[in-house]
């Protein structure tokens, strides 16, 4: 009953097999090999256009280097007040951008309020040199609390960015889960909706450590190559990240794995919803489920083998919590089995 994080899950056998195939022989280094070229072509197919692909090891590296690539002097990046880049990356986006700032924008359940975003950007008028200048907008898809931006929401945020001349970045650590939730194409959820650059995650969905920065404007690729190198993310044996992605994409494994994780989350949510001892904090849209339950019950579940974390109450969550209750996060993955959900249901009673 491991619901702590999709980072706890192992590696899908199809990804491991691809790595084994890459282990022998020789291939040219630093992204120039045949494995890299094949996967770059696969990314082009997936996004229905030519894109520039840069492999990195972690989601934080993807976010930080992507945002560094669009920084301006005195630049400000606008993100949800509880976004991962603000809460959980130890200042890496600011560090790699050479002092760029992150500006928190409030909004319900992980999504920036569009009126608040307009107001936040308006605090930095172009002529006021002392305040700095807007550099980018960043959204998380799926969000930190398991919700998913609709295509209309992404498009509306992108249009705000275009009016102000700033690009839209998408943190896609759980990109496949959001895609499976919306049942749209990768192109529809990104560049067709106005996304300019993407942090594409594979690690949470069955890879060893495979992340990528996707640039939809390929003219920026030459400059980004220097950012990748300076950020210590240019791997000599990059074929071993390429191999992970090749296994990940083969026979649409990435989509079926994400759909399975989402389905397990929906089943888990149904268990919690039917329980008289716990309730859903909000309805899940991807592979994260948030529940409210007494702290004593949570401890009993954990003591009996259920692994999950407590979660800080979101600022926009206006439902009252009893002093003896808290919000808890459950995350499912490609490795979550129906038996895990059934065992938790039995334990919850």
C-alpha positions as CSV (number, residue, x, y, z in Angstrom):
1,X,0.0,0.0,0.0
2,X,2.6,2.5,-1.1
3,X,0.9,5.8,-1.9
4,X,3.7,8.1,-0.7
5,X,4.8,9.3,-4.1
6,X,5.2,8.2,-7.7
7,X,8.9,8.8,-7.1
8,X,8.9,5.7,-4.9
9,X,7.8,3.4,-7.7
10,X,10.5,1.5,-9.5
11,X,11.2,1.3,-13.3
12,X,8.9,-0.2,-15.9
13,X,10.5,-3.4,-17.4
14,X,10.1,-2.0,-20.9
15,X,12.3,1.0,-19.9
16,X,14.8,-1.3,-18.2
17,X,15.0,-3.5,-21.3
18,X,15.7,-0.4,-23.5
19,X,18.6,0.5,-21.2
20,X,20.0,-3.0,-21.4
21,X,19.9,-2.8,-25.2
22,X,21.8,0.5,-25.0
23,X,24.5,-0.9,-22.7
24,X,26.6,-2.6,-25.3
25,X,28.6,-1.3,-28.2
26,X,29.6,2.3,-29.0
27,X,27.6,5.5,-29.8
28,X,28.9,9.0,-30.1
29,X,28.7,11.2,-27.1
30,X,27.1,14.4,-25.8
31,X,23.8,14.0,-27.6
32,X,25.1,13.3,-31.1
33,X,24.5,9.5,-31.2
34,X,22.0,7.4,-33.0
35,X,19.9,6.8,-29.8
36,X,19.6,10.6,-29.3
37,X,18.6,11.2,-32.9
38,X,15.9,8.5,-32.9
39,X,14.4,9.9,-29.7
40,X,14.5,13.5,-31.0
41,X,12.6,12.3,-34.1
42,X,10.1,10.6,-31.8
43,X,9.5,13.8,-29.9
44,X,8.9,15.5,-33.2
45,X,6.2,12.9,-34.0
46,X,4.7,13.2,-30.6
47,X,4.3,17.0,-30.8
48,X,3.4,17.1,-34.5
49,X,6.2,19.5,-35.3
50,X,9.9,20.0,-35.1
51,X,11.0,20.6,-31.5
52,X,14.4,21.0,-29.8
53,X,15.0,18.4,-27.1
54,X,17.5,18.7,-24.3
55,X,17.9,15.8,-21.8
56,X,18.4,16.6,-18.1
57,X,18.5,14.4,-15.0
58,X,15.8,16.0,-12.8
59,X,12.6,18.0,-12.9
60,X,14.2,20.8,-11.0
61,X,17.0,21.0,-13.6
62,X,14.4,21.1,-16.4
63,X,12.5,23.9,-14.8
64,X,15.5,25.9,-13.7
65,X,17.3,25.8,-17.1
66,X,14.1,26.4,-19.1
67,X,13.3,29.5,-17.0
68,X,17.0,30.6,-17.2
69,X,16.7,30.5,-21.0
70,X,14.0,33.2,-21.1
71,X,15.3,35.4,-18.3
72,X,15.8,39.2,-18.6
73,X,17.8,41.6,-16.5
74,X,15.7,42.1,-13.4
75,X,13.4,39.4,-14.7
76,X,10.3,38.1,-12.9
77,X,8.6,34.7,-13.5
78,X,5.0,34.5,-12.4
79,X,3.8,31.2,-10.9
80,X,1.1,29.9,-8.7
81,X,1.8,30.6,-5.0
82,X,2.1,26.9,-4.2
83,X,3.9,25.8,-7.4
84,X,6.8,23.4,-7.1
85,X,9.3,25.9,-8.4
86,X,8.4,28.2,-5.5
87,X,7.9,25.7,-2.8
88,X,10.2,22.7,-3.5
89,X,13.3,23.6,-5.6
90,X,15.5,25.3,-3.0
91,X,15.9,28.5,-5.1
92,X,17.3,26.6,-8.1
93,X,15.3,28.6,-10.7
94,X,16.6,31.9,-9.2
95,X,20.1,30.5,-8.9
96,X,20.4,29.2,-12.5
97,X,18.8,32.3,-13.9
98,X,21.4,34.5,-12.3
99,X,19.1,36.3,-9.9
100,X,15.7,36.1,-11.6
101,X,12.8,36.3,-9.2
102,X,9.7,34.2,-8.8
103,X,6.5,36.1,-8.1
104,X,3.6,34.2,-6.4
105,X,0.1,34.5,-7.9
106,X,-2.9,33.2,-5.9
107,X,-5.6,30.9,-7.3
108,X,-7.9,28.1,-6.5
109,X,-6.6,24.6,-6.3
110,X,-3.2,25.0,-7.9
111,X,-4.2,27.2,-10.8
112,X,-3.4,30.9,-11.1
113,X,-6.3,33.2,-11.0
114,X,-6.2,35.0,-14.4
115,X,-7.3,38.4,-13.0
116,X,-4.6,38.1,-10.3
117,X,-2.0,37.2,-12.9
118,X,-2.9,40.3,-14.9
119,X,-2.6,42.4,-11.8
120,X,0.7,40.8,-10.8
121,X,2.2,41.5,-14.2
122,X,0.9,45.1,-14.0
123,X,3.0,45.7,-10.9
124,X,6.1,45.7,-13.2
125,X,5.4,48.4,-15.9
126,X,8.0,48.6,-18.7
127,X,9.1,52.1,-17.9
128,X,9.7,51.5,-14.2
129,X,13.3,50.3,-14.2
130,X,13.4,49.9,-10.4
131,X,10.8,47.1,-10.3
132,X,12.4,44.9,-12.9
133,X,10.6,43.4,-15.9
134,X,8.3,40.4,-16.5
135,X,10.2,37.5,-18.0
136,X,7.8,34.5,-18.1
137,X,4.7,32.7,-16.8
138,X,5.0,29.2,-15.5
139,X,2.1,26.7,-14.9
140,X,2.2,23.2,-13.6
141,X,0.4,20.4,-15.5
142,X,-0.8,18.4,-13.6
143,X,-0.7,20.8,-10.6
144,X,0.9,20.1,-7.2
145,X,-2.5,19.1,-5.8
146,X,-3.6,16.8,-8.6
147,X,-5.8,19.2,-10.6
148,X,-5.4,19.7,-14.3
149,X,-5.6,22.9,-16.4
150,X,-8.1,22.7,-19.2
151,X,-7.1,23.6,-22.7
152,X,-9.1,26.8,-22.4
153,X,-7.3,27.7,-19.2
154,X,-3.9,27.1,-20.7
155,X,-4.9,29.2,-23.8
156,X,-6.2,32.1,-21.7
157,X,-3.0,32.2,-19.6
158,X,-0.9,32.0,-22.8
159,X,-2.9,35.0,-24.2
160,X,-2.1,37.0,-21.1
161,X,1.6,36.3,-21.7
162,X,1.4,37.3,-25.4
163,X,-0.3,40.6,-24.5
164,X,2.7,41.3,-22.3
165,X,5.3,39.9,-24.6
166,X,6.4,37.1,-22.2
167,X,6.5,33.3,-22.9
168,X,4.6,30.5,-21.2
169,X,6.5,27.6,-19.5
170,X,4.8,24.4,-18.5
171,X,6.2,22.3,-15.7
172,X,5.2,18.8,-16.9
173,X,6.6,16.6,-14.2
174,X,3.3,14.7,-14.5
175,X,2.7,15.7,-18.1
176,X,1.5,12.2,-19.1
177,X,-1.0,12.1,-16.3
178,X,-2.5,15.4,-17.3
179,X,-2.6,14.3,-20.9
180,X,-4.5,11.1,-20.0
181,X,-6.9,13.1,-17.8
182,X,-7.8,15.5,-20.6
183,X,-7.7,12.9,-23.4
184,X,-6.1,15.3,-25.8
185,X,-2.9,15.2,-27.9
186,X,0.5,16.5,-26.6
187,X,0.3,19.2,-29.3
188,X,-3.1,20.4,-28.2
189,X,-2.0,20.6,-24.6
190,X,1.2,22.6,-25.4
191,X,2.1,24.7,-28.4
192,X,-1.3,24.7,-30.0
193,X,-2.6,26.3,-26.7
194,X,0.3,28.8,-26.6
195,X,3.0,27.0,-24.5
196,X,6.5,28.1,-25.5
197,X,8.7,25.7,-23.6
198,X,8.0,22.6,-21.6
199,X,9.7,20.6,-18.8
200,X,8.8,17.0,-19.9
201,X,8.9,14.5,-17.1
202,X,9.4,10.7,-17.4
203,X,10.8,9.8,-14.0
204,X,7.5,9.8,-12.1
205,X,5.9,7.6,-14.8
206,X,8.2,4.6,-15.0
207,X,11.7,5.9,-16.0
208,X,14.9,5.7,-14.0
209,X,15.8,9.4,-14.3
210,X,14.6,10.9,-17.7
211,X,13.5,14.5,-18.0
212,X,13.7,16.8,-20.9
213,X,13.4,20.5,-21.8
214,X,11.3,20.9,-25.0
215,X,11.6,24.1,-26.9
216,X,8.9,24.8,-29.5
217,X,10.9,27.6,-30.9
218,X,13.8,25.7,-32.4
219,X,15.7,29.0,-33.1
220,X,16.4,29.1,-29.4
221,X,18.2,25.7,-29.4
222,X,21.7,27.0,-30.1
223,X,21.7,29.3,-27.1
224,X,20.0,26.7,-24.9
225,X,22.8,24.3,-25.6
226,X,25.2,26.6,-23.7
227,X,22.7,26.9,-20.8
228,X,22.5,23.1,-20.6
229,X,26.3,22.7,-20.6
230,X,26.8,25.5,-18.0
231,X,24.1,23.9,-15.8
232,X,26.1,20.6,-15.7
233,X,23.3,18.8,-17.5
234,X,25.1,17.8,-20.7
235,X,25.7,14.1,-20.3
236,X,28.5,12.4,-22.2
237,X,26.7,9.1,-22.4
238,X,23.3,10.8,-23.1
239,X,22.2,7.7,-24.9
240,X,21.2,6.2,-21.5
241,X,18.6,8.9,-21.1
242,X,17.6,8.6,-24.8
243,X,17.2,4.8,-24.2
244,X,14.8,5.4,-21.3
245,X,12.6,7.6,-23.5
246,X,12.7,5.1,-26.3
247,X,11.4,2.4,-24.0
248,X,9.0,4.9,-22.5
249,X,7.4,5.8,-25.8
250,X,7.4,2.3,-27.4
251,X,3.8,1.1,-27.9
252,X,2.6,4.2,-26.1
253,X,3.8,2.9,-22.7
254,X,3.9,6.4,-21.3
255,X,0.2,7.0,-22.0
256,X,-1.0,3.6,-20.8
257,X,1.1,3.9,-17.6
258,X,-0.3,7.3,-16.9
259,X,-3.9,6.2,-17.6
260,X,-3.4,3.3,-15.2
261,X,-2.1,5.6,-12.4
262,X,-5.0,7.9,-12.9
263,X,-7.5,5.0,-12.8
264,X,-6.0,3.7,-9.6
265,X,-6.3,7.2,-8.1
266,X,-10.0,7.3,-9.1
267,X,-10.5,3.9,-7.5
268,X,-8.7,5.1,-4.3
269,X,-10.8,8.3,-4.3
270,X,-14.0,6.2,-4.5
271,X,-12.8,4.2,-1.5
272,X,-12.3,7.4,0.5
273,X,-15.5,8.9,-0.7
274,X,-17.5,5.9,0.5
275,X,-15.8,5.8,3.9
276,X,-17.5,7.2,7.0
277,X,-14.1,7.9,8.5
278,X,-12.5,10.1,5.8
279,X,-13.6,12.5,3.0
280,X,-12.1,13.9,-0.2
281,X,-10.5,17.3,0.2
282,X,-11.3,18.0,-3.5
283,X,-11.9,15.7,-6.5
284,X,-8.7,14.4,-8.1
285,X,-8.1,14.8,-11.8
286,X,-4.9,12.9,-12.2
287,X,-2.9,10.5,-10.0
288,X,-2.9,12.4,-6.7
289,X,-5.7,12.1,-4.2
290,X,-6.1,14.4,-1.2
291,X,-8.2,13.3,1.8
292,X,-9.2,14.8,5.1
293,X,-9.2,12.4,8.1
294,X,-8.6,12.4,11.8
295,X,-4.9,12.4,12.6
296,X,-5.3,9.3,14.8
297,X,-6.9,7.4,12.0
298,X,-4.0,8.4,9.6
299,X,-1.5,7.2,12.1
300,X,-3.3,3.9,12.5
301,X,-3.4,3.4,8.8
302,X,0.3,4.3,8.5
303,X,1.2,2.0,11.4
304,X,-0.5,-0.9,9.6
305,X,1.4,-0.5,6.3
306,X,-0.3,2.3,4.4
307,X,2.3,4.8,3.2
308,X,1.2,8.4,2.5
309,X,2.1,11.9,3.6
310,X,0.3,14.7,5.4
311,X,-0.1,17.9,3.3
312,X,-0.2,21.6,4.1
313,X,-3.7,23.1,3.7
314,X,-3.7,25.2,0.5
315,X,-4.3,28.9,0.9
316,X,-7.4,28.7,-1.3
317,X,-9.0,25.8,0.6
318,X,-11.7,27.4,2.6
319,X,-13.3,24.3,4.2
320,X,-12.9,24.1,7.9
321,X,-10.7,21.5,9.5
322,X,-11.2,20.1,13.0
323,X,-8.2,20.5,15.2
324,X,-7.7,16.8,15.3
325,X,-7.9,16.4,11.5
326,X,-5.5,17.1,8.6
327,X,-5.2,16.8,4.9
328,X,-3.2,13.8,3.5
329,X,-1.9,13.1,0.0
330,X,-2.0,9.7,-1.7
331,X,-0.2,9.2,-5.0
332,X,-0.6,6.3,-7.4
333,X,1.7,5.2,-10.2
334,X,2.2,2.8,-13.0
335,X,3.2,0.2,-10.3
336,X,0.1,0.6,-8.2
337,X,-2.0,-2.6,-8.3
338,X,-5.8,-3.0,-7.7
339,X,-4.8,-5.2,-4.8
340,X,-3.1,-2.2,-3.1
341,X,-6.3,-0.2,-3.3
342,X,-8.4,-3.2,-2.1
343,X,-6.0,-3.7,0.8
344,X,-6.3,0.0,1.8
345,X,-10.1,-0.2,1.5
346,X,-10.1,-3.2,3.9
347,X,-7.8,-1.4,6.3
348,X,-9.9,1.8,6.2
349,X,-13.0,-0.3,6.8
